[in-house]
Amino acid sequence: MTITPAADAADWGGRLPRNESLDLDEDQRAARDEILERSARWAERSGFAPTDDQGGLIGPFNAFALRPAPGRAFNRWVQTDQRGSSLSAPIREVVILTVGVAWQADYEIYAHVAVARTVGLSETVIAGLRAGDTAGFAPDELAAHRFADELVRTHRVADATYAAAQDAFGRDGVLDLVHLVGMYLATSALLNAFEVPAPPIPG
């Protein structure tokens, strides 16, 4: 069950104004409604809160409503990946959490711990990703984590790391890994630049 945080529990906009506090134009209002209809419902099904208890958007969703064109384009990218990735849902969450932890992007970690649990990633792996401990990872989980971690932290991938990822996921899978890393680097940058807070992680 998703726990929705209280509107006054934090400054959920961070450095950005909350969209509900502004006189939004027609496009911004339409974008907010689209997010509430689509992305927010997916978030709730996945176990994390996209709004506060008064319906105000939190996390990156507030920013997407404030700048509708890039917000819509980004969400199309995410939806395309979710529909067509060759990577399994648990492996995708290994990659996303690897990026979020490397960037210390609190809302990304909060949200994708919930998604990871929903898609069946083990608590051992979730805890290991958060703590930097890969004991107990399956070979494909380790290959995905090492590839993403090296790319994010060193901006390169060693030959052995690349070979392990290609053995585990094939050429298309490696392409999908890189797209996914880029997608959540962008999310982390948005969250961290605007100091967007996150609710506590349950459990």
ABEGO torsion letter per residue (X at the ends): XBBBBBAAABBAAEABBBAAABBBBAAAAAAAAAAAAAAAAAAAAAGBBABBAAGBBBEAAAAAAABAAAAAAAAAAAAAAAAABABBAAAAAAAAAAAAAAAGBAAAAAAAAAAAAAAGBBAAAAAAAAAGBABGBBAAAAAAAAAAAAAAAAGBBBAAAAAAAAAAAEAAAAAAAAAAAAAAAAAAAAAAAAGBBBBBBBX
